[in-house]
């Protein structure tokens, strides 16, 4: 392989590598991604006649930083530094296996375990998880920003919410 | 369902096991709650593992799809009744040569 061929190969590799990295990073600014994720959130709010969430680029930037971190460590965990400032829902799953709509739907589908009442006792059984759903429909939450982190094994969707929901002792709406 | 006397031993097994293996076993326990009641203890174990976390830090498995692999793993658990399910699962996983991520499509929420 001559130097010219090697240069072309390296350029192609670099372009492809950067392209993949860019794909995940730029999603939080992609209008289709934003539309799908926002719509999937607001479906659950509209049923309850709650104000629709609006997209926040600041929250999306925060979500992107955390999603990239989770992809790096390949582990799901909450960002403890945002408590009281932003709410957070996280989904992670096998790379390429889930659509963005599916990811948000998994949170929203907790609705079937939700029983109207004071958080966190607003659920049908002690082991049921409804916190992702209640964050989505929390009455005082008005904005959301989401981002995806990828590492080739797992895809991480992080959504951040303001004002944060799931306040213990309060009703979601 | 609480099975406290059983749970104490199983906690040790699961702490020894990979946390994600524990999650898999937990999922099996849910799937088999009609026929394999002994494994229901893992629901308690699972909750114990996250017991020190704040309310909103509940992890849940939302989906496991193993296709043709699910059957053999379940068979292994049945055959291993009386042993620690986590160990049975790990043995079987080792015998087929790979990590569970190679065989199962996974999704989690936190």
Boltz contact constraints between the chains, C-beta under 6 A:
constraints:
  - contact:
      token1: [A, 76]
      token2: [B, 108]
      max_distance: 6.0
  - contact:
      token1: [A, 76]
      token2: [B, 110]
      max_distance: 6.0
  - contact:
      token1: [A, 78]
      token2: [B, 57]
      max_distance: 6.0
  - contact:
      token1: [A, 90]
      token2: [B, 110]
      max_distance: 6.0
  - contact:
      token1: [A, 91]
      token2: [B, 109]
      max_distance: 6.0
  - contact:
      token1: [A, 92]
      token2: [B, 108]
      max_distance: 6.0
  - contact:
      token1: [A, 93]
      token2: [B, 106]
      max_distance: 6.0
  - contact:
      token1: [A, 93]
      token2: [B, 107]
      max_distance: 6.0
  - contact:
      token1: [A, 94]
      token2: [B, 105]
      max_distance: 6.0
  - contact:
      token1: [A, 94]
      token2: [B, 106]
      max_distance: 6.0
  - contact:
      token1: [A, 97]
      token2: [B, 105]
      max_distance: 6.0
  - contact:
      token1: [A, 106]
      token2: [B, 62]
      max_distance: 6.0
  - contact:
      token1: [A, 106]
      token2: [B, 109]
      max_distance: 6.0
  - contact:
      token1: [A, 120]
      token2: [B, 55]
      max_distance: 6.0
  - contact:
      token1: [A, 129]
      token2: [B, 58]
      max_distance: 6.0
  - contact:
      token1: [A, 129]
      token2: [B, 60]
      max_distance: 6.0
  - contact:
      token1: [A, 131]
      token2: [B, 56]
      max_distance: 6.0
  - contact:
      token1: [A, 132]
      token2: [B, 109]
      max_distance: 6.0
  - contact:
      token1: [A, 166]
      token2: [B, 56]
      max_distance: 6.0
